[in-house]
Amino acid sequence: MIVVAGEALVDVIGRPGGAVVAVPGGGPFNTARAIGRLGLEVAWAGVLSTDEHGQTMADALAADGVSLALVQRTTLPTTQALAELDDRGEARYRFLVEGSSAPSLERGPLLAAARRLSAADGLRAAHVGTLGLVWEPMAGAIEAFVDALPDDVLLVVDPNCRPSAIEEPDAYRTRMGRVLARADVVKLSAADLAYLGPIAGGRVRVVTDAADPVRIEAGGRTQLVEVPPVEVVDTVGAGDTFGGAMLGWLVHAGTTRATLDEAAILAAVRFAVRASSLACTRAGADPPTIAELGGWVA
């Protein structure tokens, strides 16, 4: 079982020409769906509203095979992200957060449910990041979840920094430093790396930079993985697809904290590049299935 913890929200996307669409989103929500579409056992840990948007998101998770065992429900309205796409299809976000669903994740129920799930199914890996480590009380709950992970659980952290949503940058960087100290793989964009500075460490560091080669830093060496040219519709959810596919490949291959090495992460990144490139050719966060990828070929 893989657990992905963090926010779910509605992306209200303004497209060139004035069209506006509202689609389920949130980095961890997208990541869980990306893993589920690969046919792996995955649970998403977060809060969903009982409103129409929340039910739509619950249905989307279930349709992709994502367990709802760690989902907390609330009557608070669904959190919204206002996304504006530039000419390259890249999104800029503003968030409507106060009094909304996503930040309200409670620590006690999360830890209790995670313990039950781990005992029943064998927790193999976890993935945290994005606004799950920004908004309270969710951020404190997810940090506690990370602290409570068994020593043999593989942890991937995707900071996916959203500076416009971070009111206290110093406190955020301090918390992120604590979480990254436990991380086995840190997946960063070039912008994340610039924002976090020296704390963006990790045993293995994978740095993406749009269409430029992905940089893998592990074991004192740097390797590059080329990104194939594709016709980009937009990049919404592409980074989440990358992170989910990368972790999915590692778990599918039986990689553990003890066996994580350069060869494993190189194959996982090659697989993730294929998955995220395909996602960029489709509108919104729409990760590919394992069938669309032709199986687990790296």
Helices and strands as residue ranges (DSSP letters): E 2-5, E 9-14, E 20-25, H 27-36, E 42-49, H 52-63, E 66-67, E 71-74, E 80-85, E 91-96, G 102-104, H 107-121, E 125-129, G 130-133, H 138-147, E 154-158, G 163-165, H 169-180, E 185-189, H 190-196, G 197-199, E 204-209, E 212-218, E 221-225, H 238-252, H 262-280
